Amino acid sequence: MNNTVIAYYPGCSGKGSSAEYDLSTRTVLRHLGVDALEVENWSCCGSSPAHAVDHVLSAALSGRNLARVRSMGHDLVTTPCPSCLSNLKNAAHAVRDDDVRAKVNSLLDEECPTDVEAISTLQFFLEQVGLDTIQEAVVNPMPTLRVVCYYGCLTTRPPKLMCFDDPENPMSMDNILECCGIEVIPFPLKVDCCGAAFGMPRNDISSRLSGNILNMASELEADAVVVACPLCQMNLDLRQNQVNKACGTHHQMPIFYFTQLMGLSMGLSKKNLGLSKLAVNPEPCLARAGVR
């Protein structure tokens, strides 16, 4: 791909807790000839809490960002974060109703457009970049690296809103990583919940659910879990010691963002992929796969 431009919404986590996801996504897009233009003057989409407080406010928070995309002259925006994507899509759907649109616009300086589409960066890689282009960029395949792909709850669901991949057995991430020369093991828990935001108020629930995912990955003899969601990554990676303590396990399982492994397969530097920011050290796993 050459000179492709896409509006890009990083979301709050992309500037903080998942900075490595944002960094690796931009790095891989740039390597593939895609110019990711950060949405000008973007703001928080409301994440998980907003819709529980006020549906109109929640739609307005994301609607403002859709208006910012439109002001840039774009009608398509991509985001790496499934939670951000869900909010952007919900807002776009909500303002199709005249009454809701009027209430939303009363809270905004710019009217929320009805013709801006939001898609995940995973979907952008698959449908806009394409598997052939990705495969052509691979210079460092890792056939001995065995991974499972974990999509989480929101990447493909609810299906009528996300309109992407199979909601119960998604394959987009599997297919991309296979194109990168990585062995992908079929994973029966790929859309099970990891506990999401319950990691703070009910760590016992989050630890049990995340533990199920790590246990299954271990039983399948995977070297690593690959994700496309900042919150899933946090629960499985940053909180892995908490999971071990709660469940009596001893996992030391690296949790990669799919863009990090894409970048490694393309020969991009570990520094530009944010690998040092992972909580569970990925280096032993990568060394066994021949990555130095």
C-alpha positions as CSV (number, residue, x, y, z in Angstrom):
1,M,0.0,0.0,0.0
2,N,1.2,3.5,-0.8
3,N,0.0,6.9,0.5
4,T,-3.1,5.5,2.2
5,V,-4.5,7.9,4.8
6,I,-6.8,6.9,7.7
7,A,-8.2,8.9,10.6
8,Y,-7.0,7.3,13.8
9,Y,-8.5,7.5,17.2
10,P,-6.0,6.3,19.9
11,G,-8.3,6.5,22.9
12,C,-7.2,7.3,26.4
13,S,-5.6,3.9,27.1
14,G,-3.4,4.4,24.0
15,K,-1.8,7.4,25.7
16,G,-1.3,5.5,29.0
17,S,-1.9,2.0,30.0
18,S,-1.6,0.5,26.5
19,A,1.0,2.9,25.0
20,E,2.7,-0.1,23.5
21,Y,-0.4,-1.0,21.6
22,D,-0.7,2.5,20.1
23,L,3.0,2.6,19.3
24,S,3.1,-0.8,17.6
25,T,-0.1,-0.1,15.7
26,R,1.3,3.2,14.3
27,T,4.6,1.6,13.6
28,V,3.2,-1.3,11.6
29,L,0.7,0.9,9.7
30,R,3.5,3.3,8.8
31,H,5.7,0.3,7.6
32,L,2.8,-0.8,5.4
33,G,2.4,2.6,3.8
34,V,-0.5,3.8,5.9
35,D,-0.5,7.3,7.3
36,A,-2.6,7.2,10.5
37,L,-3.8,10.8,11.2
38,E,-4.6,11.2,14.8
39,V,-8.1,12.7,15.2
40,E,-7.6,16.4,15.9
41,N,-8.4,17.5,19.4
42,W,-10.0,14.2,20.3
43,S,-11.5,13.5,23.7
44,C,-12.5,10.5,25.9
45,C,-15.2,8.4,24.4
46,G,-16.7,7.7,27.8
47,S,-15.3,4.2,28.0
48,S,-17.3,1.8,30.2
49,P,-18.8,4.2,32.8
50,A,-20.6,6.8,30.7
51,H,-23.4,4.7,29.3
52,A,-24.3,3.5,32.8
53,V,-24.8,7.1,33.9
54,D,-26.5,8.7,30.9
55,H,-27.0,7.2,27.4
56,V,-27.3,10.7,25.8
57,L,-24.2,11.9,27.4
58,S,-22.4,8.7,26.4
59,A,-23.5,9.2,22.8
60,A,-22.4,12.9,22.9
61,L,-18.9,12.0,24.2
62,S,-18.3,9.7,21.2
63,G,-20.4,11.9,18.9
64,R,-17.9,14.8,19.5
65,N,-15.1,12.6,18.2
66,L,-17.1,11.6,15.1
67,A,-17.6,15.3,14.5
68,R,-13.9,15.8,14.8
69,V,-13.3,13.1,12.2
70,R,-15.8,14.8,9.8
71,S,-14.1,18.1,10.3
72,M,-10.9,16.5,9.1
73,G,-12.7,15.6,5.9
74,H,-12.9,11.9,6.6
75,D,-15.9,9.5,6.8
76,L,-14.0,6.6,8.2
77,V,-12.0,6.3,11.5
78,T,-10.1,3.4,13.0
79,T,-9.3,2.7,16.6
80,P,-7.3,-0.2,18.2
81,C,-9.5,-0.4,21.3
82,P,-12.7,-2.5,21.2
83,S,-14.3,-0.4,24.0
84,C,-13.7,2.8,22.1
85,L,-15.0,1.2,18.9
86,S,-18.1,0.0,20.7
87,N,-18.8,3.5,21.9
88,L,-18.1,5.2,18.6
89,K,-20.4,2.7,16.8
90,N,-23.1,3.0,19.4
91,A,-23.1,6.8,19.0
92,A,-23.2,6.6,15.2
93,H,-26.2,4.2,15.6
94,A,-28.0,6.3,18.3
95,V,-28.0,9.6,16.3
96,R,-29.9,8.0,13.4
97,D,-32.9,8.6,15.7
98,D,-34.0,12.2,15.2
99,D,-34.9,12.7,18.9
100,V,-31.7,11.3,20.2
101,R,-29.7,13.2,17.6
102,A,-31.3,16.5,18.7
103,K,-30.5,15.8,22.4
104,V,-26.9,14.8,21.5
105,N,-26.3,17.8,19.4
106,S,-27.6,20.1,22.1
107,L,-24.6,19.1,24.1
108,L,-22.0,19.6,21.3
109,D,-20.4,22.6,19.6
110,E,-20.3,20.6,16.4
111,E,-23.2,18.4,15.2
112,C,-22.6,14.7,15.4
113,P,-22.5,13.4,11.8
114,T,-24.6,10.5,10.7
115,D,-22.2,9.3,7.9
116,V,-18.9,8.6,9.7
117,E,-18.1,4.9,10.1
118,A,-15.8,3.5,12.8
119,I,-13.9,0.2,12.4
120,S,-11.3,-1.6,14.5
121,T,-7.7,-1.5,13.4
122,L,-7.9,-5.2,13.3
123,Q,-10.6,-4.9,10.6
124,F,-8.6,-2.2,8.8
125,F,-5.6,-4.5,8.6
126,L,-7.7,-7.4,7.3
127,E,-10.0,-5.6,4.9
128,Q,-8.2,-2.4,3.9
129,V,-4.6,-3.5,3.9
130,G,-5.2,-7.2,3.1
131,L,-3.6,-10.5,3.9
132,D,-1.5,-10.5,0.7
133,T,0.1,-7.1,1.5
134,I,0.8,-8.2,5.0
135,Q,2.4,-11.5,3.9
136,E,4.6,-9.6,1.4
137,A,6.0,-7.5,4.2
138,V,7.1,-10.5,6.3
139,V,10.8,-11.0,6.4
140,N,11.1,-12.8,9.8
141,P,8.5,-15.6,10.0
142,M,8.4,-17.4,13.4
143,P,7.1,-20.9,12.6
144,T,8.1,-22.3,16.0
145,L,6.2,-19.7,17.9
146,R,2.9,-21.2,19.1
147,V,0.2,-18.7,20.1
148,V,-3.5,-18.6,20.8
149,C,-5.6,-15.6,19.8
150,Y,-7.9,-14.1,22.4
151,Y,-10.5,-11.7,21.0
152,G,-12.4,-10.9,24.2
153,C,-16.0,-9.9,24.5
154,L,-16.2,-6.7,22.4
155,T,-14.1,-7.2,19.3
156,T,-16.8,-8.9,17.3
157,R,-19.9,-8.5,19.5
158,P,-22.7,-7.6,19.5
159,P,-22.7,-8.8,15.9
160,K,-25.4,-6.4,14.6
161,L,-23.3,-3.5,15.9
162,M,-19.8,-4.6,15.1
163,C,-20.6,-6.2,11.7
164,F,-17.2,-7.9,11.6
165,D,-15.9,-11.5,11.7
166,D,-17.8,-14.4,13.3
167,P,-19.1,-13.4,16.8
168,E,-18.4,-16.8,18.3
169,N,-15.4,-18.0,16.4
170,P,-13.6,-15.0,14.9
171,M,-10.6,-15.8,12.7
172,S,-9.3,-12.4,11.6
173,M,-6.4,-12.2,14.1
174,D,-5.7,-15.9,13.5
175,N,-5.5,-15.3,9.8
176,I,-3.2,-12.3,10.1
177,L,-0.8,-14.0,12.4
178,E,-0.7,-17.1,10.2
179,C,0.2,-14.8,7.3
180,C,3.1,-13.6,9.5
181,G,4.5,-17.1,9.7
182,I,3.4,-17.9,13.2
183,E,1.7,-21.1,14.3
184,V,-1.8,-20.3,15.6
185,I,-3.5,-22.9,17.8
186,P,-7.3,-23.2,17.7
187,F,-8.5,-21.7,21.0
188,P,-12.0,-22.5,22.4
189,L,-12.1,-19.6,24.8
190,K,-11.3,-16.9,22.3
191,V,-14.4,-14.8,23.0
192,D,-14.9,-15.7,26.7
193,C,-14.8,-12.8,29.2
194,C,-11.5,-12.0,31.1
195,G,-13.3,-10.1,33.8
196,A,-13.0,-6.7,32.0
197,A,-13.3,-3.8,34.4
198,F,-14.0,-6.0,37.4
199,G,-10.3,-6.2,38.0
200,M,-10.6,-3.3,40.5
201,P,-14.0,-3.8,42.3
202,R,-14.1,-7.7,42.2
203,N,-10.6,-8.9,41.6
204,D,-11.8,-12.4,42.6
205,I,-14.1,-12.6,39.6
206,S,-11.5,-11.2,37.2
207,S,-8.8,-13.5,38.5
208,R,-11.0,-16.6,38.0
209,L,-12.0,-15.6,34.5
210,S,-8.5,-14.6,33.4
211,G,-7.2,-17.7,35.0
212,N,-9.5,-19.9,32.8
213,I,-7.9,-18.3,29.7
214,L,-4.4,-18.7,30.9
215,N,-5.0,-22.3,32.0
216,M,-6.4,-23.2,28.6
217,A,-3.6,-21.6,26.8
218,S,-1.1,-23.5,29.0
219,E,-3.0,-26.8,28.4
220,L,-2.7,-26.2,24.7
221,E,1.0,-25.7,25.1
222,A,0.9,-22.2,23.7
223,D,4.0,-20.0,24.1
224,A,1.9,-16.8,24.3
225,V,-1.5,-15.3,24.2
226,V,-2.2,-12.6,21.6
227,V,-4.8,-9.9,22.1
228,A,-6.4,-6.9,20.4
229,C,-7.8,-5.2,23.5
230,P,-6.0,-3.0,26.2
231,L,-8.2,-4.2,29.0
232,C,-7.9,-7.9,28.1
233,Q,-4.1,-7.4,27.9
234,M,-4.0,-5.7,31.3
235,N,-5.9,-8.5,33.0
236,L,-3.9,-11.2,31.5
237,D,-0.5,-9.5,31.6
238,L,-0.2,-6.9,34.3
239,R,-2.5,-8.9,36.7
240,Q,-1.0,-12.3,35.9
241,N,0.7,-12.6,39.3
242,Q,-2.6,-11.7,41.0
243,V,-4.2,-14.5,38.9
244,N,-1.5,-16.9,40.0
245,K,-1.9,-16.0,43.7
246,A,-5.7,-16.4,43.5
247,C,-5.8,-19.6,41.5
248,G,-2.7,-21.3,42.9
249,T,-1.0,-21.3,39.4
250,H,2.5,-20.4,38.2
251,H,1.9,-18.9,34.8
252,Q,4.6,-16.9,33.1
253,M,2.8,-16.5,29.8
254,P,3.7,-13.5,27.6
255,I,0.6,-11.5,26.4
256,F,1.3,-9.8,23.1
257,Y,-0.7,-7.3,21.1
258,F,-1.2,-8.7,17.6
259,T,0.5,-5.6,16.2
260,Q,3.7,-6.4,18.1
261,L,4.0,-9.8,16.5
262,M,3.1,-8.4,13.1
263,G,5.9,-5.9,13.6
264,L,8.5,-8.6,14.6
265,S,7.6,-10.7,11.6
266,M,8.3,-7.6,9.4
267,G,11.7,-7.1,11.0
268,L,10.8,-3.9,12.9
269,S,12.7,-3.0,16.1
270,K,11.5,-4.2,19.5
271,K,11.8,-0.7,20.8
272,N,9.4,0.7,18.2
273,L,6.9,-2.1,19.1
274,G,7.0,-1.3,22.8
275,L,7.9,-4.8,23.9
276,S,9.8,-3.6,27.0
277,K,6.5,-2.3,28.4
278,L,5.0,-5.8,28.7
279,A,4.7,-7.0,32.4
280,V,5.6,-10.6,31.7
281,N,9.0,-10.7,30.1
282,P,8.6,-11.8,26.5
283,E,12.3,-12.3,25.8
284,P,12.7,-16.0,26.7
285,C,9.7,-16.8,24.5
286,L,11.0,-14.8,21.6
287,A,14.5,-16.2,22.0
288,R,13.1,-19.7,21.6
289,A,11.3,-18.6,18.4
290,G,14.6,-17.3,17.1
291,V,13.9,-13.6,17.6
292,R,16.9,-11.7,18.8
